[in-house]
Amino acid sequence: MSVKTRPPVITKPERLPLGDSNFEWERFEAFCREFVSLVNDGAPCHHYGKKGNKQRGIDLVCILPSGQKRVYQCRQWKEYSKTQAEKTIKDTTYVAKDYTVLLSCEASADVRDVFSAQPAWDVSDVRDISFEVRQLPAIKARKLLKQHFGIHWVTEFLGRSVPRLSLVQTNSLSH
């Protein structure tokens, strides 16, 4: 009698380390900028101002091919409450058709309810962002992860092997 053994279950991380203490807020915003451009088919995206500027409640502006502006707020917080969501909407003075808050943490049902009650507003939390990164074309997802988290996250998170050339280039650049 032969016993069939099944391969071990080896899971990949569900979430990117957007809230990791080693991932500084400037890096989080830089990641968000590139991510926003990629999920909007490469549309130009820029930071709205710089540290210390009055940003009128937004961090990023993405210009779609239609000319429409889509704006984003980057919130690298350990927790984001219903009260903070309501304050975000109330305090935003920048005029746009669409607003999205990008969270490094998970959004609670209360937070999602606040944004879903406002037709122009949306929220993408760490799970949503991580899912969307996995939906990107493989080359773009690998480039995004390599740039912002390092080569090991490419394989660890995407579960795809990295082309040998990329590893050689990475090693030669680091010396």
Contacts in CASP RR format, 6 or more apart in sequence:
PFRMAT RR
TARGET T0000
AUTHOR 0000-0000-0000
METHOD contacts of the structure
MODEL  1
MSVKTRPPVITKPERLPLGDSNFEWERFEAFCREFVSLVNDGAPCHHYGK
KGNKQRGIDLVCILPSGQKRVYQCRQWKEYSKTQAEKTIKDTTYVAKDYT
VLLSCEASADVRDVFSAQPAWDVSDVRDISFEVRQLPAIKARKLLKQHFG
IHWVTEFLGRSVPRLSLVQTNSLSH
12 156 0 8 1.000
12 157 0 8 1.000
12 158 0 8 1.000
12 159 0 8 1.000
13 156 0 8 1.000
13 157 0 8 1.000
14 127 0 8 1.000
14 130 0 8 1.000
15 126 0 8 1.000
15 127 0 8 1.000
15 130 0 8 1.000
16 126 0 8 1.000
16 129 0 8 1.000
16 130 0 8 1.000
16 133 0 8 1.000
16 145 0 8 1.000
16 149 0 8 1.000
16 153 0 8 1.000
16 157 0 8 1.000
17 23 0 8 1.000
17 149 0 8 1.000
17 153 0 8 1.000
18 28 0 8 1.000
18 31 0 8 1.000
18 76 0 8 1.000
18 104 0 8 1.000
18 105 0 8 1.000
18 126 0 8 1.000
18 129 0 8 1.000
19 28 0 8 1.000
19 76 0 8 1.000
19 78 0 8 1.000
19 104 0 8 1.000
19 105 0 8 1.000
19 126 0 8 1.000
23 76 0 8 1.000
23 149 0 8 1.000
25 74 0 8 1.000
25 76 0 8 1.000
27 148 0 8 1.000
28 74 0 8 1.000
28 76 0 8 1.000
28 104 0 8 1.000
29 47 0 8 1.000
29 59 0 8 1.000
29 60 0 8 1.000
29 74 0 8 1.000
29 76 0 8 1.000
30 148 0 8 1.000
31 144 0 8 1.000
31 148 0 8 1.000
32 59 0 8 1.000
32 60 0 8 1.000
32 72 0 8 1.000
32 74 0 8 1.000
32 102 0 8 1.000
33 45 0 8 1.000
33 46 0 8 1.000
33 47 0 8 1.000
33 60 0 8 1.000
34 45 0 8 1.000
34 144 0 8 1.000
34 147 0 8 1.000
34 148 0 8 1.000
35 102 0 8 1.000
35 129 0 8 1.000
35 132 0 8 1.000
35 133 0 8 1.000
35 144 0 8 1.000
36 45 0 8 1.000
36 60 0 8 1.000
36 62 0 8 1.000
36 70 0 8 1.000
36 72 0 8 1.000
36 102 0 8 1.000
37 43 0 8 1.000
37 44 0 8 1.000
37 45 0 8 1.000
37 62 0 8 1.000
38 136 0 8 1.000
38 140 0 8 1.000
38 144 0 8 1.000
39 132 0 8 1.000
39 136 0 8 1.000
40 62 0 8 1.000
40 64 0 8 1.000
40 70 0 8 1.000
41 65 0 8 1.000
43 62 0 8 1.000
43 63 0 8 1.000
43 64 0 8 1.000
43 65 0 8 1.000
44 62 0 8 1.000
44 63 0 8 1.000
45 60 0 8 1.000
45 61 0 8 1.000
45 62 0 8 1.000
45 63 0 8 1.000
46 60 0 8 1.000
46 61 0 8 1.000
47 59 0 8 1.000
47 60 0 8 1.000
48 55 0 8 1.000
48 56 0 8 1.000
48 58 0 8 1.000
48 59 0 8 1.000
48 60 0 8 1.000
48 61 0 8 1.000
48 71 0 8 1.000
48 94 0 8 1.000
49 55 0 8 1.000
55 94 0 8 1.000
56 92 0 8 1.000
56 93 0 8 1.000
56 94 0 8 1.000
57 73 0 8 1.000
57 88 0 8 1.000
57 91 0 8 1.000
57 92 0 8 1.000
57 93 0 8 1.000
57 94 0 8 1.000
58 71 0 8 1.000
58 72 0 8 1.000
58 73 0 8 1.000
58 92 0 8 1.000
58 94 0 8 1.000
58 96 0 8 1.000
58 99 0 8 1.000
59 72 0 8 1.000
59 73 0 8 1.000
59 74 0 8 1.000
60 71 0 8 1.000
60 72 0 8 1.000
60 73 0 8 1.000
60 74 0 8 1.000
61 69 0 8 1.000
61 70 0 8 1.000
61 71 0 8 1.000
61 72 0 8 1.000
61 96 0 8 1.000
62 69 0 8 1.000
62 70 0 8 1.000
62 71 0 8 1.000
62 72 0 8 1.000
63 69 0 8 1.000
64 70 0 8 1.000
68 97 0 8 1.000
68 98 0 8 1.000
69 96 0 8 1.000
69 97 0 8 1.000
70 96 0 8 1.000
70 97 0 8 1.000
70 98 0 8 1.000
70 100 0 8 1.000
71 94 0 8 1.000
71 96 0 8 1.000
71 98 0 8 1.000
71 99 0 8 1.000
71 100 0 8 1.000
72 99 0 8 1.000
72 100 0 8 1.000
72 101 0 8 1.000
72 102 0 8 1.000
73 88 0 8 1.000
73 92 0 8 1.000
73 99 0 8 1.000
73 100 0 8 1.000
73 101 0 8 1.000
73 102 0 8 1.000
74 102 0 8 1.000
75 88 0 8 1.000
75 101 0 8 1.000
75 102 0 8 1.000
75 103 0 8 1.000
75 104 0 8 1.000
76 104 0 8 1.000
77 84 0 8 1.000
77 103 0 8 1.000
77 104 0 8 1.000
77 105 0 8 1.000
78 105 0 8 1.000
79 105 0 8 1.000
80 101 0 8 1.000
80 103 0 8 1.000
80 105 0 8 1.000
80 107 0 8 1.000
80 108 0 8 1.000
80 111 0 8 1.000
81 108 0 8 1.000
81 110 0 8 1.000
81 111 0 8 1.000
82 108 0 8 1.000
82 110 0 8 1.000
82 111 0 8 1.000
82 113 0 8 1.000
82 114 0 8 1.000
84 111 0 8 1.000
85 101 0 8 1.000
85 110 0 8 1.000
85 111 0 8 1.000
85 114 0 8 1.000
85 115 0 8 1.000
85 123 0 8 1.000
86 114 0 8 1.000
88 101 0 8 1.000
89 99 0 8 1.000
89 114 0 8 1.000
89 115 0 8 1.000
89 118 0 8 1.000
89 121 0 8 1.000
92 99 0 8 1.000
96 120 0 8 1.000
97 120 0 8 1.000
98 120 0 8 1.000
98 122 0 8 1.000
99 120 0 8 1.000
99 121 0 8 1.000
99 122 0 8 1.000
100 121 0 8 1.000
100 122 0 8 1.000
100 123 0 8 1.000
100 124 0 8 1.000
101 115 0 8 1.000
101 121 0 8 1.000
101 122 0 8 1.000
101 123 0 8 1.000
101 124 0 8 1.000
102 124 0 8 1.000
102 129 0 8 1.000
103 123 0 8 1.000
103 124 0 8 1.000
103 125 0 8 1.000
103 126 0 8 1.000
104 126 0 8 1.000
105 125 0 8 1.000
105 126 0 8 1.000
106 125 0 8 1.000
106 126 0 8 1.000
106 127 0 8 1.000
107 123 0 8 1.000
107 125 0 8 1.000
111 123 0 8 1.000
112 123 0 8 1.000
115 121 0 8 1.000
115 122 0 8 1.000
115 123 0 8 1.000
124 132 0 8 1.000
130 157 0 8 1.000
133 141 0 8 1.000
133 144 0 8 1.000
133 145 0 8 1.000
133 157 0 8 1.000
134 141 0 8 1.000
134 157 0 8 1.000
134 158 0 8 1.000
136 144 0 8 1.000
138 158 0 8 1.000
138 160 0 8 1.000
141 158 0 8 1.000
142 154 0 8 1.000
142 158 0 8 1.000
142 160 0 8 1.000
142 162 0 8 1.000
142 166 0 8 1.000
145 153 0 8 1.000
145 154 0 8 1.000
145 157 0 8 1.000
145 158 0 8 1.000
146 153 0 8 1.000
146 154 0 8 1.000
146 166 0 8 1.000
146 170 0 8 1.000
149 157 0 8 1.000
151 162 0 8 1.000
151 166 0 8 1.000
151 167 0 8 1.000
151 170 0 8 1.000
154 160 0 8 1.000
154 162 0 8 1.000
155 161 0 8 1.000
155 162 0 8 1.000
END
